[in-house]
Amino acid sequence: MAVQAPSAPTVEAVEGVRVVAGRRRGLVTLGLLSPPVSWLVLFFLVPVAIVGAYSVGALQFFPGDLQLSFANWLHFFHGSIYLSLFWKSVRMSLTVSVAAVVLAYPIAYFLALVVRKRKYVLLLVTIAPFLTSYLLRILAWKVILGDEGLVNSFFYWLHLRSTGHPIPWLLYSQFTVMVVLAYAWIPFVALPMFVALENLDQALLEGASDLGATRWQTFWRITFPLSVPGVIAAFVFVFIPTIGEFVTPLLVGGTKGFMYGNAIADLFGPGFDWNTGAVLALFLLLVTGGLTVLFARFLQWRSVTAD
Amino acid sequence: MDVSTSKNGRRMMKVFFTLFLVFLYAPVLLLLIFSFNSGTSPSFPLQGFTFRWYRELLANHDLLGALATSAKVASGSSLVSVALGVLAAIVLVRRRFIAKPLVTSFLLTPLVIPYVVFGISLLILFQALHVPLSILTVIVGHVVLSLPYTILVLVPRLERIEASLEEAAKDLGASGWRTFRSITLPLILPAIVSAFMIAFTLSFDEYAVASFVIGRQVTYPIYLFSQLRFPTRLPQVIAVAVIVMTASLLVILATEISRRIAERRLGAE
């Protein structure tokens, strides 16, 4: 630093430097923050706002008859087929989320509390399929459940069904959609629960056992309650993406597996009813947004990266 | 005494975990088997062993073109996403400003938007602005989707670097940019690589949003989707599936391992 002793700065000068430095720092912060924030405003917030405008008729695909109306919304809530389709998707997605959470919990428990060696390697092995191509995993399930697939061939071979008469509900049904979705999401679901269990204070468990609690008592009264935030986060992380799902139903759902997301895609595509489509899209967004806000304190975003 | 499980419980969980891994990997292994099966449709019983599909895919220009398009989209979007993610992460970790929680949640919202809604919204925006659909529009969309992930990978890494290192550099007269280049960047490089890989994989595999804003071009997932609905060259697709899956698994393992090694080394210093 400076070798010569500088003349003592006055209080005003120091204050002045501080204010200028503070202002400059503020500008730098703004400058650093504006590229990512404006990207999201322009390509995320604005598009969604436009959809909102369509949903109340403030924008029309065919210009001319611009008028603000909630008719589309009223129609949606009163006896349109879309609301019942929405509930069907909620049911399917709930089933998938519950199944995935219930199956993944023991996995998370095993990895976090039981395994001693190579914990992170096993965790990586569990999650890796989630990071490989989703469409390829669907393809694999088509091979398993198809008319000439693994399951049907097995039944033909056992002569439990005659060749050429595959089990009808195996492919192109709600069941198939739910199996494939659960398969796809289980690895991801294990993560937040793993993090919750991993961060558990081991001393609590030992304390409980020292005080004479059985393992089941320890689990139900200490381990499980403390892992609930992870369970809720896991649930929300599957429920939100699966409720708007439209690719899986298209590929393995047939007409029976049609979901709410498909209706949205159709209205903007072949159906060509942007105003109704916008209502459906915005409604879905409000539902998922509401859920996120409701459970926000349980969603440890960090757990997504498992760091 | 082991508090978490009894001996039997331990054994049962091991069995459960093994079954789970079989459930997880069996479908993938099945694709591997069928990629060497000489029958033209992936069905049982298996026929002869062949390399034919691997050979033929090299002549399938639609497929190779789609792979190339996806590579372009994925590299473009992950570069932009990592650049924006670094800026955001530095500000979130190092700076104090008003409305920080609000800005943080806003930057992470794309994590919870249904892809179908986002894809359509983006399509409407581009149509309103008369922007022609191309791979650029897909890149724009994929940056939005991957930005939260890059931020989430970078923030914890930055938090573990002591701010005093950067302050020391500044006290010694380094400019903000110089400090970033010589101190911060080398230290967060492992996290930058992980962030890039995550953004790349996300984009390379993304179908829903791409299908709305791609226009006429075909990315690899879009090609795959068409083959899944109306299969004409399924065995070749399965062969490529095997290659892509193996490659992505290797890349994931390699980045994860190298990141852990790098972080252990940094931690030891």
Interface residues (C-beta under 8 A of the other chain):
Chain A: M1 R25 G26 V28 T29 L32 L33 P35 P36 V37 W39 L40 F43 F44 V46 P47 V48 I50 V51 Y54 L103 P106 I107 Y109 F110 L113 V114 Y120 L122 L124 V125 T126 A128 P129 L131 T132 S133 Y134 L135 L136 R137 I138 L139 A140 W141 K142 V143 I144 G146 D147 E148 G149 L150 S153 F154 Y183 I186 P187 Q202 L205 E206 A208 S209 R215 T218 T223 I240 P241 I243 G244 F246 V247 L250 L251 G261 I264 A265 F268 W274 G277 A281 L282 L284 L285 T288 G289 T292 A296 W301 R302 V304 T305 D307
Chain B: M1 V3 S4 T5 S6 G9 R10 M13 K14 F16 F17 F20 L21 F23 L24 Y25 P27 V28 L30 L31 F34 S41 P42 S43 F44 P45 A83 L84 G85 L87 A88 I90 V91 R95 F97 V103 S105 F106 L107 L108 T109 P110 L111 V112 I113 P114 Y115 V116 V117 F118 I120 S121 L122 L123 I124 L125 A128 V140 G141 V143 V144 L147 P148 Y149 I151 L152 V153 P156 R157 D171 G176 T201 D205 Y207 A208 F212 P221 L224 F225 L228 R229 V237 I238 A241 V244 M245 S248 L249 I252 L253 E256 R260
